[in-house]
Amino acid sequence: MIEQIRIDDAESKRILDLEESHYLDLKSADIAPAKLTEAVSAFANTAGGELFIGIDEADHNGRKIRHWRGFSDVEEANNHIQVIEAMSPLGTHYRATFLAADGRSGYVLQLIIFKTKDILYASDGVAYVRRGAQKQSVKGEEALHRLRLDKGIVSFEDETLNLDPKLITNSVAIIEFMLNVVPTGEPDTWIAKQNLVAEGKPTVAGLLLFADEPQAALPKRSAIKLFRYKTKEAEGNRESLAFDPLTIEGPLDQQIREAVARTKKLVEGINRLGPNGLESVTYPHETLHEIITNAVLHRDYSIAADVQVRIYDNRIEVESPGRLPGHVTKENILDEQSARNPKIVRLINKFPDAPNKDVGEGLNTAFEAMKKLRLKEPVIEESEHSVTINIRHTPLASAHDTVIAYLENNDEITNMIARDLTGIRSENSMKSVFLSLKDRGLIEPVPGKTIGGKAAWRKTKPKKR
């Protein structure tokens, strides 16, 4: 039995005003059930999303006007529900709710579509994906293979290259590994048992883990690029680059260690304004290590792009090529697991002092470490071709507390200084914080500094009797 909920007028207006996007779509109740499966397929094969069925839309003088026209009763939607249910053997790819609104006609069917581990096909036998507010069909074996890679159904790590297997059976990296981990074994035998060679050719996983220079065989997709931008702007540019980007190469274990070490060293040279004046910027080692490790181990190696670590004055961005694999989304990434490169993840865990000691717990560790330093949690963003984790150097304290803490040690504070301290970008938003503190009698404008960029605030002075 599908749940039925009655909502108030304000909530129904909110639904009518929703903007269609990568994660949201609105459809008329007249949509054919088969056509509806295309939209469901697109959401399930991309990042999941939400559908409202029973919303009409008309063009009125260039403006889109919507109105609520749901199913006359819940049984009228039976064909839609049945065809959606039949898309997957278990029928666990969606959750449905009927919404009835005060003063509006019929039941709107709300569908929450979950990102699926496997490809979900529409009733026409075609798979679809969501691109912005539109759906696109996925046709042809090449396109379907790309989708399988995106969803982590197949992994590029198992592809072979027409190279001499001695690149991984007789390398310095494999010899050191064997001496430390399997001292009584032979490289050739051990490599074969781990399926790192197929038909006499090394696999991508084997090259990434045990070739001394994997980048020679896998150029532009197997290194880490390190950037240092001397700016707090949303994007860095050539003018704000502190130096030419660094390229970190070598087998994966070595890459991760070097990237973390270099990132830490560069960060230690950054100072930022704090309540007590200039302070050294500090990020937890666990956060940098786990996020860089995650970016390297779970990236899509079929995409010709390197992992990027971008260090700004107020944040670090780590961009990993490829979308989130399987059923993993931004919302459930700390609770769900889906290894795009399971062989790499398993074998690198055998290395001495493995970078992924606690398999499956890396990002949780990174987030907890930020909380312990009273810094805000990293922010995860997914684009069409990559996942970026933004590690912000923003205090967990509220903007109000940060302003008051600064004024404990300083005579006055400006909008620019306050935005630097709090991470708030908007001047107007920061001004609202000041006005809120003023209304509570905690701060006041500095006499003679009340207009323009020089406007400043101070702790409220006791009134003279």
Secondary structure as the mmCIF struct_conf table of DSSP 4:
data_model
#
loop_
_struct_conf.conf_type_id
_struct_conf.id
_struct_conf.beg_label_comp_id
_struct_conf.beg_label_asym_id
_struct_conf.beg_label_seq_id
_struct_conf.end_label_comp_id
_struct_conf.end_label_asym_id
_struct_conf.end_label_seq_id
STRN STRN1 GLU A 3 ILE A 7
HELX_RH_AL_P HELX_RH_AL_P1 ASP A 9 LEU A 16
TURN_TY1_P TURN_TY1_P1 ASP A 17 ASP A 17
HELX_LH_PP_P HELX_LH_PP_P1 LEU A 18 GLU A 20
STRN STRN2 SER A 21 SER A 21
TURN_TY1_P TURN_TY1_P2 HIS A 22 TYR A 23
STRN STRN3 LEU A 24 LYS A 27
TURN_TY1_P TURN_TY1_P3 ALA A 29 ASP A 30
BEND BEND1 ILE A 31 ILE A 31
HELX_RH_AL_P HELX_RH_AL_P2 PRO A 33 ALA A 44
TURN_TY1_P TURN_TY1_P4 ASN A 45 ALA A 47
STRN STRN4 GLY A 49 ILE A 53
BEND BEND2 GLY A 54 GLY A 54
STRN STRN5 ILE A 55 HIS A 60
TURN_TY1_P TURN_TY1_P5 ASN A 61 GLY A 62
STRN STRN6 ARG A 63 TRP A 68
STRN STRN7 ARG A 69 ARG A 69
STRN STRN8 PHE A 71 PHE A 71
BEND BEND3 SER A 72 ASP A 73
HELX_RH_3T_P HELX_RH_3T_P1 VAL A 74 ALA A 77
HELX_RH_AL_P HELX_RH_AL_P3 ASN A 78 GLU A 85
TURN_TY1_P TURN_TY1_P6 ALA A 86 MET A 87
BEND BEND4 SER A 88 LEU A 90
BEND BEND5 HIS A 93 HIS A 93
STRN STRN9 TYR A 94 ALA A 101
TURN_TY1_P TURN_TY1_P7 ASP A 102 GLY A 103
BEND BEND6 ARG A 104 ARG A 104
STRN STRN10 SER A 105 SER A 105
BEND BEND7 GLY A 106 GLY A 106
STRN STRN11 TYR A 107 ILE A 113
HELX_LH_PP_P HELX_LH_PP_P2 PHE A 114 THR A 116
BEND BEND8 LYS A 117 ASP A 118
STRN STRN12 TYR A 121 TYR A 121
TURN_TY1_P TURN_TY1_P8 SER A 123 ASP A 124
BEND BEND9 GLY A 125 GLY A 125
STRN STRN13 ALA A 127 ARG A 131
TURN_TY1_P TURN_TY1_P9 GLY A 132 ALA A 133
STRN STRN14 GLN A 134 VAL A 138
BEND BEND10 GLY A 140 GLY A 140
HELX_RH_AL_P HELX_RH_AL_P4 GLU A 141 LYS A 151
TURN_TY1_P TURN_TY1_P10 GLY A 152 GLY A 152
BEND BEND11 ILE A 153 VAL A 154
HELX_RH_3T_P HELX_RH_3T_P2 PHE A 156 ASP A 158
STRN STRN15 THR A 160 THR A 160
BEND BEND12 ASN A 162 LEU A 163
TURN_TY1_P TURN_TY1_P11 PRO A 165 PRO A 165
HELX_RH_AL_P HELX_RH_AL_P5 LYS A 166 THR A 169
BEND BEND13 ASN A 170 SER A 171
HELX_RH_AL_P HELX_RH_AL_P6 VAL A 172 VAL A 181
TURN_TY1_P TURN_TY1_P12 PRO A 183 THR A 184
BEND BEND14 GLY A 185 GLY A 185
HELX_RH_AL_P HELX_RH_AL_P7 PRO A 187 LYS A 193
TURN_TY1_P TURN_TY1_P13 GLN A 194 ASN A 195
STRN STRN16 VAL A 197 ALA A 198
TURN_TY1_P TURN_TY1_P14 GLU A 199 GLY A 200
STRN STRN17 LYS A 201 PRO A 202
STRN STRN18 THR A 203 THR A 203
HELX_RH_AL_P HELX_RH_AL_P8 VAL A 204 PHE A 210
BEND BEND15 ASP A 212 ASP A 212
HELX_RH_AL_P HELX_RH_AL_P9 PRO A 214 ALA A 217
BEND BEND16 LEU A 218 LEU A 218
TURN_TY1_P TURN_TY1_P15 PRO A 219 LYS A 220
BEND BEND17 ARG A 221 SER A 222
STRN STRN19 ILE A 224 ARG A 228
STRN STRN20 TYR A 229 TYR A 229
BEND BEND18 LYS A 230 LYS A 230
BEND BEND19 GLU A 233 GLU A 235
HELX_RH_3T_P HELX_RH_3T_P3 ARG A 238 SER A 240
STRN STRN21 LEU A 241 LEU A 241
BEND BEND20 ALA A 242 ASP A 244
HELX_LH_PP_P HELX_LH_PP_P3 PRO A 245 PRO A 245
STRN STRN22 LEU A 246 ILE A 248
BEND BEND21 GLY A 250 PRO A 251
HELX_RH_AL_P HELX_RH_AL_P10 LEU A 252 VAL A 267
TURN_TY1_P TURN_TY1_P16 GLU A 268 GLY A 269
STRN STRN23 ASN A 271 GLY A 274
TURN_TY1_P TURN_TY1_P17 PRO A 275 ASN A 276
STRN STRN24 GLY A 277 SER A 280
HELX_RH_AL_P HELX_RH_AL_P11 HIS A 285 LEU A 297
BEND BEND22 HIS A 298 ARG A 299
TURN_TY1_P TURN_TY1_P18 TYR A 301 SER A 302
BEND BEND23 ILE A 303 ALA A 304
STRN STRN25 VAL A 307 ILE A 311
BEND BEND24 ASP A 313 ASN A 314
STRN STRN26 ARG A 315 PRO A 321
BEND BEND25 GLY A 322 GLY A 322
HELX_LH_PP_P HELX_LH_PP_P4 ARG A 323 PRO A 325
TURN_TY1_P TURN_TY1_P19 GLY A 326 HIS A 327
TURN_TY1_P TURN_TY1_P20 LYS A 330 ASP A 335
BEND BEND26 ARG A 340 ASN A 341
HELX_RH_AL_P HELX_RH_AL_P12 PRO A 342 ILE A 348
TURN_TY1_P TURN_TY1_P21 ASN A 349 LYS A 350
BEND BEND27 PHE A 351 PHE A 351
TURN_TY1_P TURN_TY1_P22 PRO A 352 ASP A 353
TURN_TY1_P TURN_TY1_P23 PRO A 355 ASN A 356
BEND BEND28 LYS A 357 ASP A 358
TURN_TY1_P TURN_TY1_P24 VAL A 359 GLY A 360
HELX_RH_AL_P HELX_RH_AL_P13 GLY A 362 LYS A 372
TURN_TY1_P TURN_TY1_P25 LEU A 373 ARG A 374
STRN STRN27 LEU A 375 LEU A 375
HELX_LH_PP_P HELX_LH_PP_P5 LYS A 376 PRO A 378
STRN STRN28 VAL A 379 GLU A 382
BEND BEND29 GLU A 384 HIS A 385
STRN STRN29 SER A 386 ARG A 392
STRN STRN30 PRO A 395 PRO A 395
BEND BEND30 LEU A 396 ALA A 397
HELX_RH_AL_P HELX_RH_AL_P14 ALA A 399 LEU A 407
TURN_TY1_P TURN_TY1_P26 GLU A 408 ASN A 409
BEND BEND31 ASN A 410 ASP A 411
STRN STRN31 ILE A 413 THR A 414
HELX_RH_AL_P HELX_RH_AL_P15 ASN A 415 THR A 422
HELX_RH_AL_P HELX_RH_AL_P16 GLU A 427 ASP A 439
TURN_TY1_P TURN_TY1_P27 ARG A 440 GLY A 441
BEND BEND32 LEU A 442 LEU A 442
STRN STRN32 ILE A 443 PRO A 445
STRN STRN33 VAL A 446 VAL A 446
TURN_TY1_P TURN_TY1_P28 PRO A 447 GLY A 448
STRN STRN34 LYS A 449 LYS A 449
BEND BEND33 ILE A 451 ILE A 451
HELX_RH_3T_P HELX_RH_3T_P4 GLY A 452 LYS A 454
STRN STRN35 ALA A 456 LYS A 459
HELX_LH_PP_P HELX_LH_PP_P6 THR A 460 LYS A 464
#
